[in-house]
Amino acid sequence: MKLLHKTPILVCSDLEEVIHQAEVERMTEMLFSLPNYDCEITVTFEDDYHKVMNLPLFYESNLHRVFEFLEERDIKNGVDSFLTDDGDLVFRAYGQNYTHQGKDGILTSLVTVKCFSEGRIPVSMARIFDGLAMENLTKEKESGICDSI
């Protein structure tokens, strides 16, 4: 998977967190500019405690409701966005901290979004987010933030 941010949210400094949030806002705008594709959403748990106890969850929704769906998850510690090799969007949501059997952890869930056009034809988000698009986004947001400080 390819990270669609300059820096993962869990290791961001204060300034990098502002840049990360600007990247998320720009991605939201880009998604809303696309047709409202039907989506299959899969939620899997990655942290040690929850991945043993929970099976993957499957949902149907549409592209314009993806961020609304994410807000219903536990995202207390933020979200990182990724693009899979197949062109699907993936969001890694970091929730509450917990301690289980003497080990500290963060509730971590992976939300995979597969988009389909009419006739259930898969839509690759790579054409929107791959390569230069995100590099330009990061440079644009960095320069905008640095100019305003």
Buried (B, 14 or more C-beta within 10 A) or exposed (E): BBBBBBBBBEEBEEEBBBBBBBBBEBBEEBBEEEEEBBBBBBBBBBBEBBBEEEEEEEEEBBBBEBBEBBEEBEBEBBBBBBBBEEBBBBBBBBBEEEEEEEEEBBBBBBBBBBBBEEEEEEBBBBEBBBEEBBEEBBEEBBEEBEEEE
